[in-house]
Amino acid sequence: MNLPPLFAERMQQQLGSQYDNFVQALGEEAPVSLRLNRHKWHGSVPYAPVPWTDSGYYLPERPLFALDPLWHAGAYYVQEASSMFLEQAFKQYLTGHNPLLALDLCGAPGGKSTHISSLLPEGSLLVSNEVIRSRANILAENIQKWGLGNTLVTNSDPEDFARLEGQFDVMVVDAPCSGEGLFRRDVAAQEEWSPANIQLCMERQRRILMDVWPALKQGGLLVYSTCTYNLQENEENLQWLSRQEAVKSLPLEIPESWGIEETELSGIRGYRFYPHRLKGEGFFMAVLQKQGGNLVGRLPRVRKAHLAAPPKGLAPLVQPWLLDGTNWEILQEGSLITAFTKEWVAEIQVLYEQLKVVYGGIQLAEPKGKSMIPQPALALSTYLNPAAFPTLDADLDTVLRFLRKDDILPENTPDGWVLICYRNIGLGWLKMMKNRSNNYWPTYWRIRMELPADHQPAVLPL
């Protein structure tokens, strides 16, 4: 690997006698890891666990995930192992709390957001934001497939969150960075590296932190992370923040066997991941607690509600489709009937007015005349009532053709809406008619590659 000379020189100083081991690790194959969706997959897996999370595992090789229906169904998420360390901040400081309002500021493509949605206390709400619209759409897709229904996906600038003063209990800022920790799997990150780019990233990260800081309530937690090694984008940024605002750096208890390096700079504790010390990519994380500001901010006034009660009679039609149907508020968002967590409706109305919401709650149905068209998110939701629709647990060939949006006509299937499943995990909808069916898998999610005749996915055990 041809490392940029100035980067190599700095890392020699930073690592000392460990530098040669670091370079050797960069020349090795990057590990492949996934995180299970424990709400969908309840079985065990025959893989080595990622030490710092209860749901992460290393795979022996990289399979063809795009041809695994369980990946499309949100039974697992392919995520870099080091970034799963986020779990420790939540387990050590937020376990046992009442429902929380959380923000993942830089959410795409969805690894940390799906993880956070699983870690939050029951009844919590997550706002998952992505400033680039095309990436926000990918984020919304992954949130729907994860299926927990406790997330709003937004496409807003960091400065827009300042209007939500003192609202969030926890904010995760996985800041856009110079990407030094991704050199062995991203050639572009090597080619784009320069001291000037580090300076640019550092300045952008500071602007982001100051833009969103007002939205964190007093006593709230900021979890800050990057996938880079240098001090400027990590400890020095947080040291700078501590000079602007009242913060307390929170330590994490971690076993020495994990291989994570603990750092400290002027009272700021950080945790750095090096690929020669553990099985993962380069990563940095720190946890800060806000000491000043509002204990709880007042919600901005809603001038025009973006969510309204659906026409009379529609809510009772869709409520039985959900488990614990009475715990959900059924509202109309544009043309769609959507379920939102009941206790957060006031905050959700404000979020829809103050931010650009791409997706929220569980989209249930689109009324068409006297008919109701069930939505993809409902099929993928962990709150879908299994008794609400006939189901078809299809074989691999049928499911892959469904995911390609091909025409399929299963035998012995009743007319009407049918939930198609794979290994008893919901995927999507077929509208069955006498001699044909309509495939309602979203066109923009479909598999575009040819299907190998002998393909047998084996990511999760059969």
C-alpha positions in Angstrom: 0.0 0.0 0.0 1.4 3.4 -1.1 0.5 5.6 1.9 0.7 9.4 1.4 4.3 10.3 2.7 3.1 13.0 5.1 0.5 10.6 6.5 3.1 7.9 6.9 5.5 10.3 8.7 2.8 11.4 11.1 1.6 7.9 11.9 5.2 6.8 12.6 5.4 9.6 15.2 1.9 8.7 16.5 2.5 4.9 16.8 6.2 4.6 17.4 7.3 0.9 17.5 3.8 -0.2 16.4 4.0 1.5 13.0 5.3 -1.5 11.1 2.4 -3.7 12.5 0.0 -0.9 11.5 1.3 -0.9 7.9 1.2 -4.7 7.7 -2.5 -4.7 8.9 -3.4 -2.2 6.1 -2.1 -4.7 3.6 -4.4 -7.4 4.8 -8.0 -8.1 3.8 -10.5 -5.9 5.6 -12.8 -8.0 8.0 -16.4 -8.4 7.1 -19.0 -8.0 9.8 -22.7 -7.8 10.3 -25.1 -6.8 13.0 -28.3 -8.9 13.6 -31.7 -7.4 14.0 -32.7 -9.1 17.2 -36.4 -8.1 16.6 -36.4 -10.3 13.4 -33.7 -12.9 13.8 -33.9 -14.8 17.1 -31.6 -17.7 16.3 -27.8 -18.1 16.9 -25.1 -17.8 14.3 -21.9 -19.8 13.9 -19.6 -16.8 13.7 -17.1 -15.1 16.0 -18.7 -12.2 17.9 -17.7 -8.6 17.8 -16.6 -8.1 21.4 -18.1 -4.6 22.1 -21.7 -5.4 20.9 -24.2 -8.1 21.7 -25.4 -8.4 18.1 -22.3 -8.1 15.9 -20.4 -11.0 14.2 -17.4 -11.4 11.9 -18.0 -13.4 8.7 -15.2 -15.7 7.3 -15.6 -14.1 3.9 -17.8 -11.6 2.0 -20.9 -13.3 0.5 -23.1 -11.8 -2.2 -25.4 -9.9 0.2 -27.6 -8.5 -2.7 -28.8 -12.1 -3.4 -29.8 -12.8 0.2 -33.5 -12.2 0.9 -32.8 -11.9 4.6 -30.6 -8.9 3.9 -33.4 -7.2 2.0 -35.8 -8.1 4.8 -33.7 -6.3 7.4 -32.8 -9.4 9.4 -29.2 -8.1 9.6 -27.2 -5.0 8.6 -23.7 -5.2 7.0 -21.7 -2.8 9.2 -18.0 -2.2 9.9 -17.2 -3.7 13.3 -15.4 -0.8 14.9 -18.4 1.5 14.5 -20.5 -0.9 16.5 -18.6 0.4 19.6 -21.4 3.1 19.7 -23.3 0.5 21.7 -21.1 1.0 24.7 -22.1 4.6 25.2 -25.8 3.7 25.2 -25.3 0.6 27.5 -23.2 2.4 30.0 -25.0 5.7 30.2 -28.6 5.3 28.9 -29.8 1.8 30.0 -32.9 2.0 32.2 -33.9 5.5 31.2 -37.4 6.6 30.3 -38.1 7.0 26.6 -35.6 9.4 25.0 -35.5 11.7 22.0 -32.4 11.0 20.1 -30.7 12.5 17.0 -28.3 10.8 14.6 -27.1 13.8 12.7 -25.1 12.2 9.9 -27.2 9.1 9.5 -26.7 7.7 6.0 -26.5 4.9 4.9 -28.0 3.7 8.1 -25.6 1.5 10.1 -25.5 3.7 13.2 -29.2 4.7 12.9 -30.5 1.2 12.8 -28.2 0.3 15.7 -29.4 3.3 17.8 -33.0 2.5 17.1 -32.4 -0.9 18.6 -30.5 0.4 21.6 -32.8 3.2 22.7 -35.2 2.5 25.7 -38.6 1.2 24.7 -40.9 4.0 23.5 -38.1 6.3 22.4 -38.0 8.4 19.2 -35.0 8.7 16.9 -34.4 11.5 14.3 -32.0 10.2 11.7 -30.7 13.0 9.5 -28.8 13.1 6.2 -28.0 16.4 4.5 -27.5 14.9 1.0 -31.0 14.0 -0.5 -29.9 10.9 -2.5 -28.3 9.5 0.6 -31.3 10.4 2.7 -33.4 8.2 0.4 -31.0 5.3 1.0 -31.2 5.9 4.7 -35.0 5.9 4.6 -34.9 2.5 2.7 -32.7 1.0 5.4 -34.8 2.4 8.2 -38.0 0.9 6.7 -36.3 -2.5 6.3 -35.0 -2.5 9.9 -38.7 -2.2 10.8 -38.9 -0.8 14.3 -41.1 2.2 13.5 -39.4 4.5 16.0 -37.5 6.7 13.6 -38.0 9.9 11.5 -35.6 10.3 8.6 -34.9 13.9 7.8 -32.9 15.8 5.1 -31.9 19.0 6.8 -28.8 21.1 7.4 -27.2 20.9 10.8 -28.0 24.6 11.5 -31.8 23.8 11.2 -31.6 21.8 14.4 -30.7 25.0 16.4 -34.4 25.9 16.3 -35.1 22.8 18.4 -33.4 24.2 21.4 -32.9 21.8 24.3 -35.0 19.0 22.8 -32.6 16.0 22.4 -31.5 13.7 25.2 -28.7 12.3 23.1 -27.0 13.3 19.8 -24.7 11.1 17.7 -22.5 13.0 15.4 -20.5 10.7 13.2 -18.8 13.6 11.5 -17.7 13.6 7.9 -13.9 13.3 8.0 -10.7 12.7 6.1 -11.3 8.9 6.2 -7.8 7.8 7.2 -9.3 4.8 8.9 -10.7 3.5 5.6 -7.5 3.5 3.6 -7.3 -0.3 3.1 -10.8 -0.6 1.6 -11.2 2.9 0.0 -8.5 3.9 -2.5 -10.2 7.2 -3.1 -9.7 8.1 0.6 -5.9 7.7 0.1 -5.9 9.7 -3.1 -7.9 12.6 -1.5 -5.8 12.7 1.7 -3.8 15.9 2.4 -3.1 18.2 5.4 -5.3 20.8 3.7 -8.2 18.3 3.6 -7.7 17.5 7.3 -7.9 21.2 8.0 -11.1 21.6 5.9 -12.7 18.6 7.7 -11.7 19.9 11.1 -13.3 23.3 10.4 -16.5 21.7 9.0 -16.8 19.4 12.0 -16.5 22.4 14.3 -19.3 24.2 12.4 -21.5 21.1 12.6 -20.9 20.8 16.4 -21.8 24.4 17.1 -24.8 24.3 14.8 -26.4 21.4 16.6 -25.2 22.0 20.1 -28.2 24.2 21.1 -30.6 21.3 20.4 -29.0 19.1 23.1 -30.7 19.6 26.5 -28.8 20.1 29.7 -27.4 16.8 30.9 -27.8 15.3 27.4 -25.1 13.2 25.8 -23.1 13.9 22.7 -21.5 10.8 21.1 -18.9 12.1 18.6 -17.1 9.8 16.2 -15.0 9.8 13.1 -13.2 7.1 11.0 -9.9 8.9 11.1 -6.7 8.8 13.3 -5.5 12.4 13.6 -5.9 14.5 16.7 -7.2 17.6 14.8 -10.4 15.9 13.8 -10.8 14.1 17.1 -9.5 15.1 20.5 -8.5 18.7 19.5 -12.0 19.3 18.1 -13.6 18.2 21.4 -11.0 20.2 23.3 -12.0 23.2 21.3 -15.7 22.6 22.0 -15.0 22.4 25.7 -13.5 25.9 25.5 -16.7 27.2 23.9 -19.3 25.3 26.0 -19.6 23.7 29.4 -19.0 20.0 28.9 -18.0 16.9 30.9 -16.0 14.1 29.2 -17.4 10.7 30.2 -15.3 7.6 30.5 -16.2 4.2 29.2 -15.3 1.0 30.9 -13.6 -1.3 28.4 -11.6 -4.5 28.8 -7.9 -4.3 27.8 -8.4 -7.5 25.7 -10.5 -5.5 23.2 -7.4 -3.7 22.0 -8.9 -0.2 22.0 -6.5 2.6 22.8 -7.8 5.1 25.4 -6.6 8.6 24.9 -6.8 11.8 26.9 -6.1 15.4 25.9 -6.8 18.2 28.4 -9.4 16.2 30.2 -11.1 14.9 27.0 -11.2 11.1 26.9 -11.3 9.3 23.6 -11.2 5.8 22.3 -9.2 5.0 19.2 -9.3 1.8 17.0 -6.2 0.7 15.0 -6.5 -2.3 12.6 -3.2 -3.9 14.0 -4.6 -4.0 17.5 -8.1 -5.3 16.8 -10.3 -6.8 14.1 -11.8 -3.6 12.6 -11.1 -0.4 10.7 -9.8 2.9 12.0 -12.3 4.7 14.3 -12.5 7.2 17.1 -15.3 7.9 19.6 -15.8 10.1 22.6 -18.8 10.8 24.9 -19.5 14.3 26.3 -22.2 15.5 28.6 -23.7 19.0 28.3 -23.4 20.9 31.5 -25.1 24.2 30.6 -28.1 25.3 28.5 -31.8 24.5 29.0 -32.8 21.6 31.1 -35.7 21.0 28.7 -36.4 23.4 25.8 -39.9 24.6 24.9 -41.3 23.1 21.8 -41.7 25.6 18.9 -45.3 26.4 18.1 -46.8 24.5 15.2 -48.4 26.9 12.8 -49.7 24.4 10.3 -50.0 20.7 11.1 -48.4 18.5 8.4 -50.1 15.4 9.8 -53.9 15.2 10.2 -56.5 12.7 11.2 -57.4 10.5 8.3 -61.0 10.6 6.9 -63.5 9.0 9.2 -63.5 5.2 9.1 -60.0 4.7 7.8 -58.2 4.4 11.1 -60.3 1.5 12.3 -59.6 -0.3 9.0 -55.8 -0.2 9.5 -55.4 -0.4 13.2 -55.9 -4.2 13.3 -52.9 -4.5 11.0 -50.6 -3.5 13.9 -49.7 -5.3 17.0 -50.6 -3.1 20.0 -52.7 -1.1 17.6 -54.0 1.2 20.4 -50.4 2.4 21.1 -50.2 4.0 17.7 -51.6 7.3 16.5 -53.0 6.8 13.0 -52.4 10.0 10.9 -52.5 11.0 7.3 -49.3 12.3 5.7 -50.0 13.5 2.2 -51.8 10.6 0.5 -50.5 7.9 3.0 -52.0 6.6 6.2 -49.1 6.3 8.7 -48.7 5.1 12.3 -46.7 7.1 14.8 -45.8 6.4 18.4 -48.6 7.9 20.3 -46.6 9.6 23.1 -44.4 11.5 20.6 -47.1 13.0 18.4 -46.7 16.6 19.6 -42.9 16.5 19.0 -43.4 14.7 15.7 -45.7 17.5 14.5 -43.0 20.1 15.4 -40.3 18.0 13.6 -42.4 17.9 10.4 -42.7 21.6 10.5 -39.1 22.5 11.4 -37.2 19.9 9.3 -37.5 18.3 5.9 -38.9 14.9 6.8 -38.3 12.1 4.2 -39.9 9.3 6.0 -41.5 8.7 9.5 -43.2 6.1 11.6 -44.7 3.1 9.8 -46.4 3.9 6.5 -49.4 1.6 6.5 -51.6 2.2 3.4 -52.6 4.4 0.5 -56.3 4.8 0.0 -57.4 4.3 -3.6 -61.2 4.7 -3.9 -62.7 2.1 -1.7 -59.4 0.1 -1.6 -56.4 0.3 0.7 -53.0 -0.5 -0.8 -50.7 -1.7 2.0 -47.2 -0.1 2.0 -43.8 -1.7 1.8 -42.9 -0.5 5.3 -45.8 -2.4 6.8 -44.6 -5.7 5.3 -41.2 -5.1 6.8 -42.4 -3.8 10.2 -41.8 -5.8 13.4 -45.2 -4.5 14.5 -47.2 -6.1 11.6 -50.0 -8.2 13.1 -49.3 -11.7 11.6 -53.0 -12.5 11.6 -54.0 -9.5 9.5 -53.1 -10.9 6.1 -52.6 -14.3 4.5 -48.9 -15.2 4.2 -46.8 -17.1 1.8 -43.4 -18.4 3.1 -41.9 -18.7 -0.4 -38.8 -20.7 -1.5 -35.6 -19.0 -2.4 -36.2 -19.0 -6.2 -39.6 -17.4 -5.8 -38.4 -14.8 -3.4 -35.5 -13.8 -5.6 -37.8 -13.4 -8.5 -40.1 -11.3 -6.3 -37.1 -9.1 -5.3 -36.3 -8.6 -9.0 -39.9 -7.5 -9.4 -40.6 -10.3 -11.9 -44.1 -11.7 -12.4 -44.7 -14.6 -10.1 -47.8 -16.7 -9.7 -47.6 -19.0 -6.6 -50.0 -21.9 -6.5 -52.7 -22.3 -3.8 -52.6 -18.7 -2.7 -55.9 -16.9 -2.0 -57.0 -13.8 -3.9 -56.3 -10.4 -2.4 -53.3 -9.0 -0.5 -50.7 -11.6 0.5 -47.6 -11.0 2.6 -44.7 -12.8 0.9 -42.1 -14.0 3.4 -38.8 -15.8 3.4 -38.0 -18.1 6.4 -41.0 -16.5 8.1 -39.7 -13.0 7.9 -41.9 -10.5 6.0 -40.7 -8.9 2.8 -43.5 -7.4 0.7 -46.9 -7.6 -0.9 -48.4 -9.6 -3.7 -51.9 -8.7 -5.0 -53.3 -12.1 -6.1 -56.0 -12.4 -8.7 -57.5 -15.4 -10.5 -54.9 -15.9 -13.2 -52.2 -13.3 -12.3 -50.6 -11.3 -9.5 -49.2 -7.8 -9.1 -45.8 -7.5 -7.5 -45.6 -4.5 -5.1 -41.9 -4.7 -4.2 -40.7 -1.1 -4.8 -39.1 -0.6 -8.2 -36.2 1.4 -6.7 -35.3 -1.4 -4.3 -35.3 -4.2 -6.8 -32.4 -6.6 -7.6 -31.0 -5.6 -10.9 -28.4 -8.4 -11.4 -29.0 -11.8 -13.0 -29.7 -14.7 -10.7 -27.1 -17.5 -10.7 -28.7 -20.9 -11.2 -26.8 -22.5 -8.3 -27.0 -19.5 -5.8 -27.6 -20.5 -2.2 -27.2 -17.7 0.4 -25.8 -19.0 3.7 -25.2 -15.8 5.7 -27.6 -16.9 8.5 -27.8 -20.6 9.2 -30.5 -22.7 7.5 
